[in-house]
């Protein structure tokens, strides 16, 4: 320890997704996956390779693994089985375009589903569920402006709850790696390519000097400039 120091091992960018909770679900055509009462979708789920059960066996045979962050329920994450470094973001089907709905956590999602069930509300689409979510959140504002632009009539308790929701969302966004970032092994392969037919390997052995090479080397006492004799005036 004193001689070598600390060995710092930085985790891969995909480590964030691997520590999230797992859900073993079935992919429904043109609808997506259902995670804890909410439906999520991405166009990649409509590909033919996902219209059949997965190759998984055992207790969760035939199901696909989707991961979610309890701090931000606006999206879940699905690892591409063909490329384990690619993660697809499945957005909640009730979301409008990006940036119009503040983040909501597990607590808010549970309160939303509890309200719908307690009032015997029949939900035919996720957009109808969104209306009840907005009633819980209070208003519709961009995430970066929440809760500074919230209605002034909102009580202190509501403002604190809104501030707590956006703090969780910012923490979750900070933990997520940027999209399309190559892994550490990929960067090493790009930095140190293997020699191929067009890239000759560099020889690691030194050739022995010859008499011709010694003759080409300038003498340590010789100089390329002619000597000039300095005389005093």
Secondary structure by P-SEA (a helix, b strand, c coil): ccccccbbbbbccccccccccccccccccccccccccbbbbcccccccccccccccccccccbbbbbbbcccccbbbbbccccccbbbbbcccccccccccccccaaaaaaaaaaaaaaccccccaaaaaaaaaaaaccccccccccccccccccaaaaaaaaaaaaaaaaaaaaccccccccaaaaaaaacccccccccccccccccccaaaaaaccccccccbbbbbbbcc
